[in-house]
Amino acid sequence: MATNDEKSEARRRAEDELFSRQRMYQSVFDPESPAVQEVLRDLAKFCRAHETTFSTDERVHCLQEGRREVWIRITQHLDLPTKKLWELYTGTKF
């Protein structure tokens, strides 16, 4: 059984990893860059960010949901405050 110190250390490592990944997303997808803005517009369209992914064809629906999941992950790392991102990914309060 893990001690409180071990749990605290594990949580600290998890926080560091998540927040480091968030900073990398924000670095790669710099909102001030016109190229990044264009790429995000293209990805939003491709991933159906602002429209339904429903299709009567299950395979098409699954494909479109997968694309949308990628969009959601990118935007969560770009837009959410770090504490909200932690709560979303871990299910625990920061």
C-alpha positions, 0 to 999 in steps of 0.5 A, a space after each residue: 500500500 502506498 504511503 501518503 508521501 508516495 501518493 503526494 509524489 505521484 500526484 505531483 508527477 501527474 500534475 507536472 506531466 499534464 501541465 507540461 503537455 498543456 504548455 506544449 500544446 499552447 506553444 505549438 498552437 500559438 494563437 497569435 500566429 496566422 498560420 496556426 489560426 488557419 490550421 485550427 480553422 481547417 482542423 475545426 472543419 475537418 473534425 466537425 467541431 461545430 456540427 453534428 457527427 451523426 450519420 446513419 452509417 455507423 462506420 462514418 459516425 465512428 470516424 467523425 466522432 474520432 476526429 471530433 475527439 481529437 479536436 476536443 483534446 486540442 481545444 481543452 489543452 488550449 482553452 481550459 485553465 490548468 485546474 479545470 484541465 486537471 479536474 477533467 482528466 483526473 476526476 478530482 479537485 485540484 
